[in-house]
Amino acid sequence: MKKIFEPLKLGNIQLSNKLVMAPMTRNRATTEGCATALMAEYYAQRASAGLIISEGIQPSVVGQGFMNTPGLHTAEQTESWKQVTEAVHNAGGHIFAQVMHSGRIGHPSLYPSAHQSIAPSAIAAKGQTFTPNGLADYPVPREMTLEDIKDTVQDFVSACKNAIAAGFDGVELHAGNGFLLHQFMADNTNKRSDEYGGSFENRVRFVVEVVNAVVAAIGAEKTAIRISPENPYNDMVETEAKTLYRTLIDQLPTNLAYVHIMEAGNRGQSLAVRDAWRGTFILNPHKSPDDGFVKPDIAEAVLENNEADAVALGALFLANPDLIERIKQGGPYNSMDEATLYGGDHQGYTDYPTLSRK
């Protein structure tokens, strides 16, 4: 496991190793979208990761897609994140805020504003979501106007500026997993006939505008992007994905902090992005749909083969606060409790045992 423990320069910060804690929604924020002391403890416990990427944080009220998820669009929310970033930094770690607008994913019953979702086109996602009244179909979103698009770009900018003010080392713009930025790129969710729909160039336009606006506000070295080419999660369909993502990569600022891929059993697509992108590349590797959770040996192999500069892991970091030390000692590893993933208290959140605290 030599490669895992090599340092890595990322923008203006030096990572102590090449393992990244992947963003994971945990639904522990307050109903007002504020971070809590419990969240600060959770992230600080995992500060030995080379980099922590936070759970998805909504940039606006209408960007919220799930219950008890945090925001960065009010002064109170921004202030609440300072306890998290301070705790991580005091523990020697680094943390980026993942800024995520859910778009058409969500349901009005899940959040206090009870808002109608917005999306590039008025097309509901197939599938259902859990609500206080049981499973419910995803509702039809409202198609965004050109004014909505301009406003949403500014929502991202404001949220990212708030992230830096709250002490985050940078931001990761979530353009994958079927959320709003991804919805503009995929051909089954974007049926627009204006400059934001149709051609590959038009479908990546909104994403590029968001990235460029955020870079202008906080700097390229503090701005990153996450994508998930060909990932069908949240009812996404992308045809000619290699051309689509080559179009996107070619238009991104070349000095972004990193590009991060959530892989979907398509290593060839990941390597095509890796080849097109000359900057720092982070991979959440799932070479085969049957691979399951990312394990240390998988991460090491990816790094040895120069298929990525760093590797993102989710489940192992969730269940093993001291994952770096466990890898050094060859395990053992805690198993993840799926019953406590979303919502609740400290159980299944901050009470996973470490090697020194069993």
PyMOL commands that set and color helices and strands:
alter all, ss='L'
color gray80, all
select helices_A, chain A and resi 3-5+37-45+75-90+108-110+146-165+180-185+200-203+205-218+220-222+241-251+267-276+296-304+315-319+323-328+338-340
alter helices_A, ss='H'
color red, helices_A
select strands_A, chain A and resi 8-10+13-15+19-21+51-57+95-99+118-119+128-131+134-137+142-143+170-175+223-227+258-262+281-284+310-313
alter strands_A, ss='S'
color yellow, strands_A
deselect
rebuild
show_as cartoon
